[in-house]
Amino acid sequence: MEKPDYTILVCGSFRAGKESQGICHKKGSLGLLPYLEEELTNRGLSAAVAGTTCLKLCDRGPALVVQPQNWWYGGVDSEDVVDEILDALEKGRPSEAHLLD
């Protein structure tokens, strides 16, 4: 297996030693993982996807990070937002509408 071009981290709101309980999880961030995986495959993008511990962006979540570009996104709460992010990724640029500063 080759190393993927991108790693996409989706905040799962997990806390050390506890179950997922933060805002990102409550807003359905982990429910977007299957859609994200399917879209990456359909688009032919080489990426690994992982749910994470809390990314400490509860007031701006659900949060998603694209590495190695270090593009941090907030408000990733629907398939439409995921599509916007992946559309931009295909063009080699960040999706400005949801990019956090």
Residue frames relative to the residue before (quaternion, step in Angstrom):
aa qw qx qy qz dx dy dz
M 1.0000 0.0000 0.0000 0.0000 0.00 0.00 0.00
E 0.3557 -0.7333 0.5442 0.1992 3.55 -0.94 0.92
K 0.5636 -0.5741 0.4700 0.3631 3.52 -1.22 0.55
P 0.4441 -0.7059 0.4752 0.2803 3.64 -0.83 0.92
D 0.5852 -0.5863 0.4403 0.3463 3.54 -1.25 0.49
Y 0.7996 0.1574 -0.0435 0.5780 3.57 1.08 -0.78
T 0.1457 -0.7085 0.6736 0.1521 3.50 -1.36 0.38
I 0.1201 -0.7930 0.5963 0.0351 3.55 -0.76 1.08
L 0.1417 -0.7984 0.5846 0.0263 3.53 -0.65 1.22
V 0.1167 -0.7834 0.6095 0.0350 3.56 -0.83 1.03
C 0.4431 -0.7065 0.4825 0.2680 3.56 -0.69 1.09
G 0.1490 -0.7988 0.5806 0.0501 3.52 -0.79 1.11
S 0.4336 -0.7490 0.4093 0.2890 3.56 1.35 0.09
F 0.3599 0.7372 -0.5054 0.2674 3.59 1.13 0.41
R 0.2117 -0.7506 0.6152 0.1154 3.55 -1.10 0.79
A 0.6430 -0.5338 0.3738 0.4024 3.59 -1.11 0.58
G 0.8617 0.0786 -0.0895 0.4932 3.54 -0.77 1.10
K 0.7134 0.3980 -0.2505 0.5196 3.58 1.25 0.13
E 0.5809 -0.5705 0.4465 0.3711 3.53 -1.30 0.18
S 0.6805 -0.4745 0.3730 0.4154 3.50 -1.34 0.27
Q 0.1095 0.8386 -0.5228 0.1072 3.58 -0.69 1.03
G 0.5657 0.6429 -0.3779 0.3520 3.62 1.19 -0.09
I 0.7715 -0.3853 0.2747 0.4254 3.52 -1.40 -0.03
C 0.6419 0.5374 -0.3447 0.4247 3.61 0.85 -0.90
H 0.6603 0.5002 -0.2931 0.4774 3.55 0.94 -0.94
K 0.6772 0.5021 -0.2949 0.4497 3.58 0.89 -0.93
K 0.7004 0.4329 -0.2609 0.5039 3.59 1.18 -0.53
G 0.6363 -0.6166 0.2991 0.3541 3.58 1.24 0.40
S 0.2447 0.8107 -0.5079 0.1576 3.59 1.15 0.41
L 0.7078 0.4628 -0.2823 0.4529 3.60 0.82 -0.91
G 0.5776 0.5833 -0.3691 0.4357 3.58 1.20 -0.40
L 0.6339 0.5370 -0.3252 0.4518 3.59 1.23 -0.36
L 0.4728 0.7101 -0.4272 0.2995 3.62 1.22 -0.32
P 0.6768 0.4756 -0.3292 0.4554 3.66 0.76 -0.84
Y 0.6447 0.5134 -0.3224 0.4656 3.59 0.99 -0.81
L 0.6431 0.5279 -0.3124 0.4584 3.57 0.95 -0.89
E 0.6508 0.5118 -0.3044 0.4710 3.60 0.92 -0.90
E 0.6710 0.5016 -0.2968 0.4584 3.58 0.89 -0.94
E 0.6731 0.5008 -0.2953 0.4570 3.58 0.90 -0.90
L 0.6277 0.5293 -0.3377 0.4602 3.58 0.99 -0.77
T 0.6531 0.5026 -0.3024 0.4789 3.56 0.98 -0.85
N 0.6740 0.5081 -0.2942 0.4483 3.59 0.86 -0.99
R 0.7191 0.4342 -0.2358 0.4887 3.57 1.07 -0.75
G 0.4397 -0.7198 0.4376 0.3116 3.57 1.27 -0.16
L 0.4081 0.6992 -0.4815 0.3358 3.57 1.18 0.56
S 0.3421 -0.7350 0.5560 0.1833 3.55 -0.95 0.95
A 0.2931 0.7599 -0.5212 0.2550 3.58 -0.22 1.27
A 0.2736 -0.6931 0.6391 0.1907 3.51 -1.25 0.63
V 0.1682 -0.7846 0.5930 0.0676 3.57 -1.01 0.87
A 0.0478 0.8041 -0.5901 0.0541 3.56 -0.97 0.87
G 0.3688 -0.6581 0.6071 0.2496 3.53 -1.20 0.69
T 0.2101 -0.8237 0.5223 0.0670 3.58 -0.93 0.86
T 0.6153 -0.4433 0.4609 0.4609 3.48 -1.39 -0.20
C 0.7355 -0.3953 0.2919 0.4665 3.56 -1.28 -0.02
L 0.2831 -0.7684 0.5545 0.1484 3.59 -0.89 0.97
K 0.4664 -0.7306 0.3989 0.2992 3.58 1.34 0.24
L 0.5574 0.5688 -0.4056 0.4487 3.56 1.05 0.82
C 0.1039 0.8614 -0.4935 0.0603 3.56 1.13 0.66
D 0.6893 0.4823 -0.2969 0.4518 3.60 0.96 -0.77
R 0.7555 0.3376 -0.1955 0.5263 3.61 1.26 -0.24
G 0.4850 0.7084 -0.3981 0.3233 3.58 1.28 0.12
P 0.4809 -0.0443 -0.8584 -0.1730 1.43 -2.47 0.22
A 0.2941 -0.7748 0.5466 0.1200 3.52 -1.07 0.91
L 0.0545 -0.7583 0.6497 -0.0014 3.52 -1.25 0.72
V 0.1209 -0.7882 0.6014 0.0483 3.59 -1.04 0.83
V 0.1835 -0.7508 0.6250 0.1093 3.57 -1.01 0.89
Q 0.0742 -0.7843 0.6159 -0.0002 3.53 -0.77 1.15
P 0.5768 -0.0751 -0.8081 -0.0925 1.72 -2.23 1.04
Q 0.4314 0.7270 -0.4482 0.2908 3.62 1.24 0.06
N 0.2714 -0.7844 0.5012 0.2445 3.57 1.23 -0.53
W 0.3161 0.7211 -0.5368 0.3032 3.56 0.97 0.94
W 0.1413 -0.7929 0.5921 0.0268 3.57 -0.63 1.22
Y 0.1009 -0.8061 0.5829 0.0131 3.55 -0.84 1.05
G 0.1515 -0.7653 0.6185 0.0939 3.53 -1.20 0.64
G 0.7703 0.3524 -0.2602 0.4634 3.55 -1.24 0.36
V 0.3660 0.7235 -0.4975 0.3082 3.57 1.16 0.62
D 0.2164 0.8333 -0.4650 0.2064 3.54 0.42 1.30
S 0.7766 0.2450 -0.1664 0.5560 3.60 1.23 0.24
E 0.6469 -0.5036 0.4037 0.4061 3.54 -1.31 0.29
D 0.5992 0.5687 -0.3603 0.4333 3.60 1.07 -0.64
V 0.6574 0.4911 -0.3099 0.4801 3.59 0.97 -0.82
V 0.6168 0.5300 -0.3381 0.4737 3.59 1.00 -0.81
D 0.6429 0.5265 -0.3222 0.4535 3.60 0.93 -0.86
E 0.6455 0.5169 -0.3230 0.4603 3.60 0.94 -0.84
I 0.6586 0.5041 -0.3045 0.4685 3.58 0.96 -0.87
L 0.6959 0.4615 -0.2796 0.4738 3.59 0.90 -0.88
D 0.5803 0.5638 -0.3742 0.4532 3.61 1.08 -0.61
A 0.6825 0.4751 -0.2745 0.4828 3.56 0.93 -0.95
L 0.6280 0.5453 -0.3341 0.4435 3.59 0.98 -0.83
E 0.6241 0.5393 -0.3318 0.4578 3.58 1.02 -0.78
K 0.7088 0.4275 -0.2437 0.5054 3.59 1.14 -0.62
G 0.5191 -0.6859 0.3807 0.3394 3.57 1.32 0.08
R 0.6678 0.4464 -0.3111 0.5080 3.55 1.16 0.53
P 0.5593 -0.6001 0.4372 0.3687 3.59 -1.22 0.32
S 0.4681 -0.6167 0.5451 0.3217 3.55 -1.29 0.38
E 0.3417 -0.8008 0.4592 0.1763 3.55 -0.16 1.32
A 0.6038 0.6128 -0.3540 0.3669 3.60 1.03 -0.75
H 0.8024 0.2597 -0.1144 0.5250 3.60 1.05 -0.73
L 0.4367 0.7141 -0.4403 0.3247 3.57 1.33 0.03
L 0.3019 -0.7457 0.5677 0.1747 3.56 -0.92 0.93
D 0.2658 -0.7666 0.5599 0.1678 3.56 -1.10 0.67
